[in-house]
Amino acid sequence: MVATMPASVLVKNRAWRTGVSGTVWNGEVGLAGGSVLSWHFAPLRSLTSLGFAADWHAVGADTDIGGRMLVRPGRTVLDHVSGSADATLIKAIQPLPFDCALTMHVEMPRIALGGGDAEIEGQVASDSGTCARPGGSATPVPPLILTAEPLGNETRIRLTPMAQRRRELMTATLSQNGALSITMTRDGAVALPFAGLPAGTTIDASF
């Protein structure tokens, strides 16, 4: 049944989706920005993990990234995520009120959300580029690095300039229960005005 079910059963219609083809077993979906995400069902890993497991790969302009995924009701795990990606891929993960023109280099051994033991481990480094809100002027952005490190019952996340690792622009904590708290620093409000967050602002969310 899995081999013949259309891929559209797995990937619902969203603003970032430009098309979908294939089956749940082997399918692909077009992403906003021109990249294509494909996946291949991993039956043995699905059985041993009691979920939908697959290997995935996204390719496009400035994009060549892949990894493994495991999906269960209320839980998603991505591991061995590695490669480069155009910033437009962010729209497929979390829509933001601004757009960026830059390339990210991703090394994430593990991203686990939901299920009561959420955690993120790894880093994302970006090349220099620009970001802007719709209709606004572009802001030059220097090379940045985001690091995520599980410590005890939470993951601590820091966004800093590549050349100034101690200068925090944004900080965040992700609790195992999925609670996410993001804080914009004074330096971050100056360097990232397109984010629209005053210095000291904290945003709470959950996964």
N, CA, C and O atoms as a DFTB+ gen file, in Angstrom:
828 C
 N C O
     1  1       0.822      -1.205       0.000
     2  2       0.000       0.000       0.000
     3  2       0.861       1.262       0.000
     4  3       0.574       2.219      -0.719
     5  1       1.930       1.254       0.821
     6  2       2.804       2.422       0.880
     7  2       3.441       2.690      -0.473
     8  3       3.629       3.843      -0.864
     9  1       3.773       1.615      -1.189
    10  2       4.460       1.766      -2.473
    11  2       3.603       2.454      -3.519
    12  3       4.142       3.047      -4.454
    13  1       2.291       2.393      -3.390
    14  2       1.408       2.953      -4.413
    15  2       0.662       4.206      -3.983
    16  3       0.072       4.884      -4.824
    17  1       0.673       4.531      -2.691
    18  2      -0.025       5.739      -2.237
    19  2       0.655       6.980      -2.803
    20  3       1.883       7.056      -2.772
    21  1      -0.103       7.973      -3.327
    22  2       0.514       9.172      -3.895
    23  2       1.234      10.000      -2.834
    24  3       0.829      10.021      -1.671
    25  1       2.297      10.676      -3.241
    26  2       3.096      11.476      -2.312
    27  2       2.293      12.601      -1.690
    28  3       2.633      13.075      -0.606
    29  1       1.230      13.040      -2.360
    30  2       0.410      14.136      -1.834
    31  2      -0.271      13.769      -0.521
    32  3      -0.702      14.652       0.221
    33  1      -0.372      12.467      -0.226
    34  2      -0.923      12.041       1.062
    35  2       0.012      12.454       2.188
    36  3      -0.435      12.787       3.286
    37  1       1.318      12.429       1.909
    38  2       2.324      12.760       2.916
    39  2       2.592      14.257       2.993
    40  3       2.764      14.799       4.085
    41  1       2.628      14.932       1.843
    42  2       2.958      16.359       1.794
    43  2       1.713      17.132       1.387
    44  3       1.320      17.121       0.221
    45  1       1.103      17.793       2.340
    46  2      -0.110      18.559       2.066
    47  2       0.220      19.856       1.332
    48  3       1.369      20.296       1.318
    49  1      -0.788      20.457       0.727
    50  2      -0.597      21.691      -0.015
    51  2      -0.296      22.845       0.943
    52  3      -1.068      23.114       1.864
    53  1       0.816      23.512       0.722
    54  2       1.240      24.645       1.533
    55  2       1.765      25.744       0.621
    56  3       2.024      25.509      -0.560
    57  1       1.922      26.949       1.172
    58  2       2.391      28.081       0.367
    59  2       3.791      27.834      -0.181
    60  3       4.130      28.341      -1.251
    61  1       4.612      27.061       0.536
    62  2       5.980      26.821       0.088
    63  2       6.079      25.674      -0.922
    64  3       7.149      25.444      -1.484
    65  1       4.988      24.958      -1.157
    66  2       5.012      23.805      -2.060
    67  2       4.658      24.213      -3.471
    68  3       3.612      24.825      -3.690
    69  1       5.508      23.889      -4.442
    70  2       5.244      24.261      -5.834
    71  2       4.827      23.069      -6.682
    72  3       4.535      23.226      -7.867
    73  1       4.796      21.894      -6.095
    74  2       4.380      20.706      -6.841
    75  2       4.821      19.458      -6.104
    76  3       5.769      19.494      -5.319
    77  1       4.132      18.349      -6.358
    78  2       4.489      17.096      -5.704
    79  2       4.253      15.954      -6.689
    80  3       3.301      15.982      -7.469
    81  1       5.133      14.946      -6.646
    82  2       4.994      13.817      -7.554
    83  2       5.543      12.566      -6.895
    84  3       6.205      12.635      -5.859
    85  1       5.265      11.427      -7.500
    86  2       5.739      10.163      -6.970
    87  2       4.796       9.586      -5.932
    88  3       3.619       9.941      -5.866
    89  1       5.339       8.692      -5.125
    90  2       4.557       7.998      -4.106
    91  2       5.134       8.250      -2.729
    92  3       6.193       8.862      -2.589
    93  1       4.424       7.770      -1.706
    94  2       4.935       7.861      -0.349
    95  2       6.262       7.118      -0.239
    96  3       7.129       7.505       0.544
    97  1       6.423       6.057      -1.018
    98  2       7.654       5.258      -0.985
    99  2       8.834       6.050      -1.565
   100  3       9.886       6.165      -0.936
   101  1       8.644       6.585      -2.758
   102  2       9.658       7.401      -3.425
   103  2       8.962       8.601      -4.051
   104  3       8.257       8.461      -5.051
   105  1       9.155       9.778      -3.468
   106  2       8.466      10.954      -3.991
   107  2       9.339      12.180      -3.956
   108  3      10.460      12.151      -3.449
   109  1       8.810      13.267      -4.505
   110  2       9.528      14.534      -4.459
   111  2       8.527      15.682      -4.460
   112  3       7.404      15.557      -4.949
   113  1       8.968      16.805      -3.895
   114  2       8.125      17.986      -3.810
   115  2       8.958      19.205      -4.171
   116  3      10.094      19.348      -3.719
   117  1       8.385      20.084      -4.987
   118  2       9.048      21.338      -5.325
   119  2       8.876      22.335      -4.193
   120  3       7.812      22.408      -3.578
   121  1       9.922      23.104      -3.917
   122  2       9.913      24.071      -2.830
   123  2      10.031      25.486      -3.375
   124  3      10.627      25.710      -4.429
   125  1       9.457      26.436      -2.649
   126  2       9.595      27.839      -3.022
   127  2      11.075      28.181      -3.109
   128  3      11.850      27.821      -2.223
   129  1      11.471      28.872      -4.170
   130  2      12.872      29.179      -4.380
   131  2      13.518      28.309      -5.432
   132  3      14.632      28.592      -5.871
   133  1      12.822      27.228      -5.854
   134  2      13.304      26.424      -6.960
   135  2      13.962      25.112      -6.604
   136  3      14.325      24.356      -7.505
   137  1      14.135      24.805      -5.314
   138  2      14.749      23.535      -4.933
   139  2      13.729      22.401      -4.999
   140  3      12.522      22.640      -5.007
   141  1      14.223      21.174      -5.045
   142  2      13.380      19.981      -5.070
   143  2      13.815      19.049      -3.943
   144  3      14.994      18.714      -3.821
   145  1      12.858      18.638      -3.126
   146  2      13.116      17.721      -2.020
   147  2      12.587      16.343      -2.394
   148  3      11.409      16.196      -2.719
   149  1      13.450      15.336      -2.351
   150  2      13.036      13.968      -2.641
   151  2      13.290      13.093      -1.420
   152  3      14.132      13.409      -0.580
   153  1      12.552      11.992      -1.333
   154  2      12.738      11.073      -0.219
   155  2      12.549       9.634      -0.691
   156  3      11.876       9.363      -1.685
   157  1      13.168       8.721       0.061
   158  2      13.084       7.295      -0.225
   159  2      12.745       6.573       1.079
   160  3      13.508       6.625       2.043
   161  1      11.619       5.917       1.098
   162  2      11.121       5.217       2.279
   163  2      12.122       4.149       2.733
   164  3      12.661       3.406       1.913
   165  1      12.365       4.082       4.051
   166  2      13.270       3.087       4.627
   167  2      12.430       2.090       5.428
   168  3      12.166       2.325       6.607
   169  1      12.002       0.980       4.810
   170  2      11.061       0.061       5.471
   171  2      11.602      -0.590       6.740
   172  3      10.882      -0.679       7.735
   173  1      12.856      -1.049       6.728
   174  2      13.393      -1.706       7.911
   175  2      13.505      -0.736       9.072
   176  3      13.150      -1.066      10.204
   177  1      14.001       0.469       8.789
   178  2      14.124       1.478       9.848
   179  2      12.746       1.909      10.344
   180  3      12.587       2.244      11.517
   181  1      11.768       1.901       9.474
   182  2      10.405       2.242       9.891
   183  2       9.853       1.201      10.862
   184  3       9.207       1.541      11.853
   185  1      10.118      -0.075      10.563
   186  2       9.628      -1.143      11.443
   187  2      10.297      -1.105      12.809
   188  3       9.628      -1.227      13.835
   189  1      11.617      -0.937      12.824
   190  2      12.336      -0.949      14.098
   191  2      12.095       0.313      14.918
   192  3      12.246       0.301      16.140
   193  1      11.718       1.409      14.242
   194  2      11.483       2.678      14.941
   195  2      10.006       2.957      15.191
   196  3       9.656       3.934      15.853
   197  1       9.135       2.088      14.654
   198  2       7.687       2.254      14.821
   199  2       7.220       3.621      14.333
   200  3       6.470       4.318      15.016
   201  1       7.678       3.991      13.136
   202  2       7.282       5.267      12.554
   203  2       7.560       5.266      11.063
   204  3       7.927       4.236      10.496
   205  1       7.385       6.429      10.418
   206  2       7.696       6.571       8.994
   207  2       9.123       7.079       8.882
   208  3       9.399       8.229       9.225
   209  1      10.037       6.233       8.405
   210  2      11.445       6.593       8.268
   211  2      11.807       6.691       6.795
   212  3      11.326       5.918       5.967
   213  1      12.661       7.651       6.486
   214  2      13.070       7.829       5.085
   215  2      14.401       8.558       5.032
   216  3      14.780       9.256       5.972
   217  1      15.106       8.386       3.917
   218  2      16.280       9.189       3.594
   219  2      15.817      10.304       2.667
   220  3      15.020      10.051       1.764
   221  1      16.292      11.529       2.865
   222  2      15.843      12.647       2.058
   223  2      17.028      13.445       1.522
   224  3      18.132      13.395       2.064
   225  1      16.769      14.182       0.442
   226  2      17.818      14.964      -0.208
   227  2      17.165      16.137      -0.931
   228  3      16.190      15.955      -1.660
   229  1      17.695      17.326      -0.734
   230  2      17.185      18.527      -1.404
   231  2      18.285      19.108      -2.285
   232  3      19.424      19.259      -1.843
   233  1      17.945      19.434      -3.531
   234  2      18.911      20.018      -4.461
   235  2      18.276      21.221      -5.151
   236  3      17.059      21.302      -5.311
   237  1      19.136      22.150      -5.552
   238  2      18.676      23.353      -6.235
   239  2      19.814      24.342      -6.303
   240  3      20.959      23.992      -6.015
   241  1      19.519      25.576      -6.680
   242  2      20.544      26.611      -6.730
   243  2      21.103      26.837      -5.326
   244  3      20.353      27.168      -4.407
   245  1      22.398      26.662      -5.158
   246  2      23.061      26.825      -3.856
   247  2      22.532      25.863      -2.805
   248  3      22.690      26.112      -1.610
   249  1      21.910      24.772      -3.225
   250  2      21.341      23.806      -2.276
   251  2      21.753      22.381      -2.639
   252  3      21.550      21.925      -3.764
   253  1      22.324      21.704      -1.676
   254  2      22.650      20.283      -1.807
   255  2      22.782      19.744      -0.386
   256  3      23.863      19.769       0.203
   257  1      21.672      19.261       0.152
   258  2      21.629      18.887       1.551
   259  2      20.766      17.640       1.716
   260  3      19.813      17.430       0.965
   261  1      21.104      16.821       2.698
   262  2      20.330      15.609       2.905
   263  2      20.465      15.089       4.321
   264  3      21.194      15.651       5.139
   265  1      19.756      14.011       4.599
   266  2      19.797      13.414       5.922
   267  2      18.766      12.312       6.043
   268  3      18.293      11.777       5.041
   269  1      18.422      11.977       7.269
   270  2      17.420      10.951       7.536
   271  2      16.296      11.571       8.354
   272  3      16.516      12.534       9.088
   273  1      15.094      11.021       8.228
   274  2      13.977      11.518       9.017
   275  2      13.160      10.358       9.555
   276  3      13.098       9.278       8.967
   277  1      12.536      10.622      10.697
   278  2      11.615       9.681      11.316
   279  2      10.413      10.470      11.807
   280  3      10.561      11.416      12.580
   281  1       9.232      10.087      11.363
   282  2       8.012      10.805      11.727
   283  2       7.068       9.851      12.447
   284  3       6.748       8.775      11.943
   285  1       6.631      10.259      13.627
   286  2       5.596       9.562      14.376
   287  2       4.533      10.589      14.730
   288  3       4.794      11.789      14.635
   289  1       3.355      10.165      15.132
   290  2       2.341      11.137      15.565
   291  2       2.877      12.025      16.688
   292  3       3.231      11.537      17.761
   293  1       2.932      13.335      16.430
   294  2       3.384      14.279      17.439
   295  2       4.887      14.365      17.605
   296  3       5.361      15.016      18.536
   297  1       5.655      13.726      16.729
   298  2       7.118      13.740      16.878
   299  2       7.802      13.649      15.518
   300  3       7.390      12.871      14.657
   301  1       8.853      14.451      15.332
   302  2       9.665      14.415      14.123
   303  2      11.132      14.441      14.519
   304  3      11.546      15.256      15.344
   305  1      11.915      13.546      13.929
   306  2      13.348      13.488      14.194
   307  2      14.095      13.541      12.869
   308  3      13.824      12.751      11.964
   309  1      15.032      14.471      12.758
   310  2      15.948      14.545      11.631
   311  2      17.351      14.281      12.163
   312  3      17.758      14.896      13.148
   313  1      18.088      13.389      11.536
   314  2      19.466      13.179      11.963
   315  2      20.389      13.064      10.761
   316  3      19.957      12.838       9.631
   317  1      21.685      13.228      11.045
   318  2      22.719      13.210      10.013
   319  2      22.423      14.233       8.920
   320  3      22.645      13.962       7.740
   321  1      21.927      15.403       9.304
   322  2      21.616      16.461       8.336
   323  2      22.906      17.199       7.985
   324  3      23.567      17.749       8.866
   325  1      23.260      17.211       6.717
   326  2      24.530      17.809       6.313
   327  2      24.438      18.341       4.896
   328  3      23.800      17.731       4.038
   329  1      25.084      19.490       4.647
   330  2      25.133      20.045       3.307
   331  2      24.936      21.546       3.296
   332  3      24.991      22.200       4.337
   333  1      24.706      22.084       2.114
   334  2      24.479      23.517       1.946
   335  2      23.049      23.768       1.492
   336  3      22.439      22.925       0.834
   337  1      22.523      24.932       1.849
   338  2      21.130      25.235       1.510
   339  2      20.942      26.728       1.311
   340  3      21.496      27.546       2.046
   341  1      20.151      27.067       0.303
   342  2      19.752      28.455       0.101
   343  2      18.779      28.853       1.202
   344  3      17.968      28.035       1.637
   345  1      18.849      30.085       1.650
   346  2      18.026      30.535       2.770
   347  2      16.532      30.452       2.498
   348  3      15.736      30.475       3.436
   349  1      16.134      30.354       1.228
   350  2      14.703      30.254       0.930
   351  2      14.100      28.956       1.474
   352  3      12.882      28.866       1.625
   353  1      14.923      27.957       1.770
   354  2      14.406      26.712       2.335
   355  2      13.791      26.919       3.712
   356  3      12.992      26.104       4.173
   357  1      14.171      28.022       4.371
   358  2      13.610      28.300       5.694
   359  2      12.090      28.387       5.629
   360  3      11.405      28.038       6.590
   361  1      11.564      28.850       4.504
   362  2      10.112      29.003       4.369
   363  2       9.384      27.673       4.498
   364  3       8.231      27.629       4.928
   365  1      10.058      26.590       4.127
   366  2       9.433      25.275       4.229
   367  2       9.462      24.737       5.650
   368  3       8.764      23.774       5.968
   369  1      10.269      25.360       6.508
   370  2      10.385      24.922       7.895
   371  2       9.594      25.837       8.820
   372  3       8.786      25.383       9.630
   373  1       9.848      27.149       8.679
   374  2       9.187      28.123       9.547
   375  2       9.071      29.450       8.809
   376  3      10.079      30.138       8.646
   377  1       7.881      29.837       8.356
   378  2       7.721      31.128       7.674
   379  2       8.160      32.281       8.577
   380  3       7.832      32.311       9.763
   381  1       8.908      33.232       8.001
   382  2       9.405      34.390       8.737
   383  2       8.946      35.673       8.035
   384  3       8.646      35.646       6.841
   385  1       8.888      36.800       8.766
   386  2       8.428      38.057       8.152
   387  2       9.509      38.756       7.338
   388  3       9.377      39.947       7.054
   389  1      10.560      38.064       6.959
   390  2      11.614      38.645       6.136
   391  2      12.200      37.557       5.250
   392  3      12.028      36.365       5.506
   393  1      12.902      37.991       4.194
   394  2      13.550      37.079       3.262
   395  2      15.046      37.363       3.240
   396  3      15.470      38.510       3.387
   397  1      15.838      36.321       3.057
   398  2      17.288      36.468       3.024
   399  2      17.851      35.886       1.735
   400  3      17.346      34.891       1.215
   401  1      18.904      36.519       1.229
   402  2      19.639      36.015       0.083
   403  2      21.035      35.649       0.568
   404  3      21.938      36.485       0.586
   405  1      21.196      34.414       0.955
   406  2      22.490      33.923       1.436
   407  2      22.463      32.399       1.448
   408  3      21.402      31.783       1.340
   409  1      23.634      31.806       1.581
   410  2      23.757      30.353       1.606
   411  2      24.158      29.885       2.990
   412  3      25.027      30.475       3.631
   413  1      23.513      28.813       3.446
   414  2      23.794      28.249       4.756
   415  2      24.516      26.916       4.606
   416  3      24.256      26.158       3.671
   417  1      25.421      26.641       5.531
   418  2      26.145      25.377       5.570
   419  2      25.750      24.666       6.865
   420  3      26.018      25.159       7.961
   421  1      25.114      23.513       6.726
   422  2      24.452      22.858       7.849
   423  2      25.171      21.573       8.246
   424  3      25.499      20.743       7.398
   425  1      25.409      21.425       9.539
   426  2      25.910      20.176      10.116
   427  2      25.116      19.933      11.397
   428  3      25.480      20.427      12.464
   429  1      24.040      19.177      11.284
   430  2      23.148      18.921      12.408
   431  2      23.035      17.407      12.645
   432  3      22.282      16.735      11.941
   433  1      23.764      16.867      13.615
   434  2      23.644      15.438      13.897
   435  2      22.238      15.030      14.329
   436  3      21.816      13.902      14.075
   437  1      21.504      15.948      14.988
   438  2      20.189      15.555      15.479
   439  2      19.282      16.773      15.693
   440  3      19.683      17.784      16.269
   441  1      18.050      16.634      15.207
   442  2      16.978      17.604      15.469
   443  2      15.756      16.782      15.846
   444  3      15.189      16.090      15.000
   445  1      15.348      16.850      17.096
   446  2      14.205      16.073      17.581
   447  2      13.184      17.016      18.184
   448  3      13.496      17.755      19.117
   449  1      11.959      16.999      17.659
   450  2      10.894      17.876      18.136
   451  2       9.657      17.042      18.448
   452  3       9.269      16.168      17.674
   453  1       9.045      17.327      19.598
   454  2       7.865      16.583      20.020
   455  2       8.252      15.345      20.799
   456  3       9.416      14.946      20.814
   457  1       7.275      14.741      21.443
   458  2       7.506      13.493      22.143
   459  2       8.061      13.618      23.536
   460  3       8.329      12.602      24.176
   461  1       8.248      14.845      24.039
   462  2       8.692      15.023      25.416
   463  2      10.180      15.015      25.626
   464  3      10.628      15.180      26.760
   465  1      10.982      14.831      24.575
   466  2      12.433      14.903      24.730
   467  2      13.050      15.640      23.541
   468  3      13.931      15.121      22.856
   469  1      12.565      16.860      23.314
   470  2      13.049      17.681      22.204
   471  2      14.491      18.109      22.446
   472  3      14.875      18.431      23.571
   473  1      15.277      18.109      21.388
   474  2      16.651      18.607      21.475
   475  2      17.183      18.874      20.078
   476  3      16.710      18.304      19.095
   477  1      18.178      19.754      20.009
   478  2      18.847      20.078      18.754
   479  2      20.337      20.080      19.015
   480  3      20.800      20.607      20.027
   481  1      21.086      19.488      18.100
   482  2      22.543      19.447      18.237
   483  2      23.180      19.739      16.889
   484  3      22.834      19.117      15.885
   485  1      24.124      20.696      16.868
   486  2      24.844      20.977      15.648
   487  2      25.017      22.459      15.406
   488  3      24.886      23.270      16.323
   489  1      25.314      22.810      14.157
   490  2      25.519      24.211      13.831
   491  2      25.122      24.511      12.392
   492  3      25.117      23.638      11.524
   493  1      24.788      25.788      12.176
   494  2      24.472      26.307      10.841
   495  2      25.304      27.561      10.640
   496  3      25.173      28.523      11.397
   497  1      26.150      27.558       9.633
   498  2      26.966      28.726       9.314
   499  2      26.476      29.319       7.997
   500  3      26.128      28.589       7.069
   501  1      26.453      30.641       7.924
   502  2      25.987      31.293       6.696
   503  2      27.089      32.133       6.083
   504  3      27.951      32.664       6.784
   505  1      27.047      32.246       4.748
   506  2      27.922      33.179       4.048
   507  2      27.352      34.587       4.203
   508  3      26.226      34.759       4.670
   509  1      28.126      35.580       3.813
   510  2      27.603      36.944       3.829
   511  2      26.491      37.060       2.799
   512  3      26.496      36.366       1.783
   513  1      25.538      37.945       3.071
   514  2      24.402      38.120       2.169
   515  2      23.582      39.313       2.585
   516  3      24.103      40.249       3.192
   517  1      22.302      39.291       2.267
   518  2      21.402      40.380       2.638
   519  2      20.071      39.801       3.099
   520  3      19.690      38.699       2.704
   521  1      19.364      40.559       3.944
   522  2      18.013      40.199       4.379
   523  2      17.150      41.460       4.350
   524  3      17.646      42.569       4.547
   525  1      15.857      41.276       4.103
   526  2      14.960      42.422       4.039
   527  2      13.530      41.988       4.298
   528  3      13.153      40.855       3.997
   529  1      12.736      42.890       4.856
   530  2      11.310      42.660       4.985
   531  2      10.653      43.025       3.654
   532  3      11.209      43.821       2.898
   533  1       9.480      42.460       3.352
   534  2       8.804      42.768       2.088
   535  2       8.621      44.273       1.913
   536  3       8.046      44.935       2.777
   537  1       9.108      44.812       0.801
   538  2       8.982      46.236       0.521
   539  2      10.033      47.087       1.189
   540  3      10.080      48.294       0.951
   541  1      10.890      46.496       2.027
   542  2      11.912      47.254       2.724
   543  2      13.260      47.163       2.037
   544  3      13.442      46.392       1.094
   545  1      14.194      47.952       2.515
   546  2      15.537      47.935       1.944
   547  2      16.340      46.777       2.510
   548  3      16.114      46.346       3.641
   549  1      17.280      46.278       1.718
   550  2      18.085      45.129       2.122
   551  2      19.160      45.544       3.117
   552  3      19.784      46.596       2.973
   553  1      19.367      44.711       4.122
   554  2      20.397      44.927       5.129
   555  2      21.536      43.945       4.891
   556  3      21.309      42.737       4.839
   557  1      22.774      44.455       4.745
   558  2      23.901      43.528       4.608
   559  2      24.049      42.685       5.878
   560  3      23.939      43.196       6.992
   561  1      24.298      41.402       5.693
   562  2      24.462      40.487       6.822
   563  2      25.825      39.807       6.700
   564  3      26.107      39.172       5.683
   565  1      26.674      39.932       7.724
   566  2      27.987      39.276       7.670
   567  2      27.841      37.770       7.873
   568  3      26.758      37.311       8.235
   569  1      28.884      36.998       7.656
   570  2      28.813      35.568       7.953
   571  2      28.424      35.342       9.416
   572  3      29.009      35.931      10.325
   573  1      27.432      34.484       9.625
   574  2      26.924      34.199      10.966
   575  2      27.064      32.706      11.257
   576  3      27.233      31.897      10.345
   577  1      26.992      32.359      12.530
   578  2      26.980      30.947      12.907
   579  2      25.991      30.728      14.039
   580  3      26.018      31.437      15.045
   581  1      25.127      29.753      13.869
   582  2      24.174      29.352      14.901
   583  2      24.628      28.011      15.461
   584  3      24.831      27.054      14.713
   585  1      24.785      27.947      16.763
   586  2      25.195      26.701      17.411
   587  2      24.099      26.250      18.365
   588  3      23.478      27.067      19.045
   589  1      23.869      24.955      18.409
   590  2      22.861      24.366      19.298
   591  2      23.518      23.227      20.067
   592  3      24.106      22.324      19.471
   593  1      23.414      23.273      21.395
   594  2      24.083      22.287      22.236
   595  2      23.154      21.813      23.348
   596  3      22.738      22.618      24.181
   597  1      22.820      20.524      23.378
   598  2      22.018      19.998      24.482
   599  2      22.816      20.016      25.781
   600  3      23.941      19.520      25.839
   601  1      22.220      20.592      26.819
   602  2      22.841      20.640      28.138
   603  2      21.776      20.312      29.182
   604  3      20.855      21.098      29.404
   605  1      21.907      19.155      29.816
   606  2      20.919      18.758      30.809
   607  2      19.561      18.562      30.186
   608  3      19.411      17.772      29.254
   609  1      18.559      19.277      30.694
   610  2      17.180      19.126      30.225
   611  2      16.779      20.137      29.158
   612  3      15.592      20.289      28.873
   613  1      17.747      20.830      28.564
   614  2      17.413      21.818      27.551
   615  2      18.527      21.925      26.524
   616  3      19.647      21.462      26.740
   617  1      18.192      22.547      25.400
   618  2      19.171      22.855      24.365
   619  2      19.410      24.355      24.374
   620  3      18.461      25.139      24.364
   621  1      20.661      24.750      24.394
   622  2      21.006      26.167      24.355
   623  2      21.478      26.521      22.952
   624  3      22.314      25.835      22.364
   625  1      20.915      27.614      22.431
   626  2      21.164      28.022      21.049
   627  2      21.702      29.443      21.041
   628  3      21.185      30.309      21.747
   629  1      22.741      29.689      20.244
   630  2      23.354      31.012      20.153
   631  2      23.552      31.375      18.686
   632  3      23.969      30.537      17.887
   633  1      23.254      32.622      18.333
   634  2      23.547      33.156      17.009
   635  2      24.575      34.258      17.175
   636  3      24.330      35.233      17.886
   637  1      25.724      34.116      16.527
   638  2      26.809      35.083      16.655
   639  2      27.429      35.351      15.285
   640  3      27.262      34.551      14.365
   641  1      28.157      36.491      15.137
   642  2      28.945      36.674      13.918
   643  2      30.044      35.622      13.867
   644  3      30.598      35.251      14.902
   645  1      30.360      35.145      12.685
   646  2      31.399      34.136      12.534
   647  2      32.736      34.608      13.112
   648  3      33.477      33.826      13.708
   649  1      33.031      35.895      12.926
   650  2      34.320      36.429      13.359
   651  2      34.327      36.889      14.813
   652  3      35.379      37.256      15.336
   653  1      33.170      36.876      15.472
   654  2      33.085      37.342      16.870
   655  2      32.183      36.380      17.641
   656  3      31.031      36.707      17.928
   657  1      32.689      35.221      17.971
   658  2      31.884      34.155      18.555
   659  2      31.325      34.511      19.943
   660  3      30.353      33.899      20.388
   661  1      31.916      35.472      20.616
   662  2      31.424      35.851      21.945
   663  2      30.355      36.950      21.887
   664  3      29.746      37.279      22.905
   665  1      30.132      37.510      20.707
   666  2      29.149      38.593      20.546
   667  2      27.799      37.992      20.165
   668  3      27.544      37.730      18.990
   669  1      26.953      37.779      21.133
   670  2      25.668      37.129      20.892
   671  2      24.666      38.099      20.270
   672  3      24.466      39.207      20.767
   673  1      24.043      37.666      19.177
   674  2      22.994      38.454      18.527
   675  2      21.610      37.981      18.968
   676  3      20.713      38.789      19.206
   677  1      21.452      36.680      19.073
   678  2      20.224      36.083      19.592
   679  2      20.597      34.860      20.423
   680  3      21.565      34.161      20.127
   681  1      19.807      34.617      21.469
   682  2      19.979      33.408      22.269
   683  2      18.621      32.722      22.387
   684  3      17.577      33.363      22.270
   685  1      18.650      31.426      22.619
   686  2      17.395      30.685      22.755
   687  2      17.628      29.449      23.608
   688  3      18.742      28.932      23.692
   689  1      16.563      28.988      24.234
   690  2      16.590      27.716      24.953
   691  2      15.381      26.891      24.505
   692  3      14.266      27.398      24.387
   693  1      15.640      25.617      24.261
   694  2      14.595      24.674      23.893
   695  2      14.516      23.626      24.989
   696  3      15.461      22.864      25.190
   697  1      13.397      23.583      25.698
   698  2      13.203      22.603      26.751
   699  2      12.784      21.273      26.151
   700  3      12.288      21.220      25.026
   701  1      12.985      20.198      26.904
   702  2      12.622      18.877      26.395
   703  2      11.132      18.757      26.115
   704  3      10.722      17.939      25.291
   705  1      10.312      19.566      26.794
   706  2       8.869      19.518      26.548
   707  2       8.452      20.304      25.308
   708  3       7.263      20.396      25.003
   709  1       9.435      20.877      24.585
   710  2       9.144      21.584      23.350
   711  2       8.975      23.080      23.494
   712  3       8.734      23.765      22.500
   713  1       9.094      23.614      24.710
   714  2       8.975      25.059      24.916
   715  2      10.240      25.756      24.414
   716  3      11.349      25.400      24.813
   717  1      10.072      26.745      23.542
   718  2      11.190      27.482      22.960
   719  2      11.098      28.943      23.373
   720  3      10.045      29.566      23.238
   721  1      12.206      29.493      23.879
   722  2      12.274      30.889      24.287
   723  2      13.434      31.555      23.553
   724  3      14.585      31.144      23.707
   725  1      13.134      32.593      22.745
   726  2      14.138      33.281      21.923
   727  2      14.266      34.722      22.397
   728  3      13.262      35.413      22.572
   729  1      15.504      35.179      22.605
   730  2      15.751      36.544      23.079
   731  2      16.672      37.282      22.121
   732  3      17.718      36.765      21.728
   733  1      16.276      38.495      21.746
   734  2      17.096      39.358      20.901
   735  2      17.981      40.223      21.794
   736  3      17.476      40.886      22.701
   737  1      19.275      40.227      21.555
   738  2      20.183      41.033      22.347
   739  2      20.277      42.452      21.777
   740  3      19.722      42.747      20.718
   741  1      20.981      43.314      22.491
   742  2      21.169      44.690      22.015
   743  2      21.952      44.695      20.705
   744  3      21.595      45.409      19.767
   745  1      23.020      43.898      20.642
   746  2      23.808      43.826      19.403
   747  2      22.976      43.244      18.266
   748  3      23.108      43.666      17.118
   749  1      22.121      42.276      18.585
   750  2      21.302      41.662      17.556
   751  2      20.285      42.632      16.965
   752  3      20.039      42.614      15.759
   753  1      19.695      43.479      17.806
   754  2      18.708      44.439      17.318
   755  2      19.340      45.433      16.338
   756  3      18.682      45.904      15.411
   757  1      20.614      45.743      16.551
   758  2      21.322      46.657      15.651
   759  2      21.729      45.942      14.360
   760  3      21.573      46.486      13.267
   761  1      22.252      44.715      14.496
   762  2      22.771      43.995      13.335
   763  2      21.677      43.362      12.480
   764  3      21.875      43.136      11.286
   765  1      20.515      43.072      13.090
   766  2      19.439      42.375      12.387
   767  2      18.132      43.169      12.458
   768  3      17.140      42.655      12.974
   769  1      18.105      44.401      11.957
   770  2      16.900      45.233      12.075
   771  2      15.695      44.659      11.336
   772  3      14.557      44.946      11.706
   773  1      15.922      43.861      10.307
   774  2      14.831      43.261       9.534
   775  2      14.015      42.271      10.357
   776  3      12.889      41.942       9.982
   777  1      14.564      41.790      11.477
   778  2      13.816      40.876      12.337
   779  2      12.666      41.587      13.034
   780  3      11.686      40.952      13.422
   781  1      12.780      42.908      13.194
   782  2      11.698      43.685      13.798
   783  2      11.536      43.473      15.282
   784  3      10.447      43.694      15.813
   785  1      12.594      43.046      15.982
   786  2      12.510      42.793      17.421
   787  2      13.408      43.772      18.169
   788  3      14.612      43.808      17.915
   789  1      12.854      44.570      19.087
   790  2      13.682      45.475      19.894
   791  2      14.623      44.686      20.806
   792  3      14.377      43.518      21.107
   793  1      15.681      45.326      21.231
   794  2      16.646      44.698      22.142
   795  2      15.947      44.242      23.420
   796  3      15.141      44.981      23.987
   797  1      16.250      43.045      23.866
   798  2      15.665      42.522      25.099
   799  2      14.351      41.805      24.904
   800  3      13.824      41.225      25.853
   801  1      13.798      41.827      23.685
   802  2      12.529      41.150      23.430
   803  2      12.693      39.636      23.498
   804  3      13.649      39.082      22.956
   805  1      11.761      38.979      24.162
   806  2      11.758      37.524      24.248
   807  2      10.467      36.986      23.655
   808  3       9.376      37.452      23.982
   809  1      10.605      36.004      22.783
   810  2       9.454      35.360      22.149
   811  2       9.378      33.916      22.631
   812  3      10.369      33.187      22.614
   813  1       8.200      33.524      23.056
   814  2       7.990      32.151      23.515
   815  2       7.149      31.399      22.495
   816  3       6.162      31.920      21.976
   817  1       7.554      30.173      22.218
   818  2       6.825      29.330      21.281
   819  2       6.920      27.886      21.777
   820  3       7.499      27.614      22.828
   821  1       6.348      26.978      21.011
   822  2       6.409      25.570      21.402
   823  2       6.377      24.687      20.162
   824  3       5.829      25.066      19.127
   825  1       6.969      23.514      20.282
   826  2       6.988      22.532      19.196
   827  2       6.407      21.220      19.697
   828  3       6.329      20.251      18.942
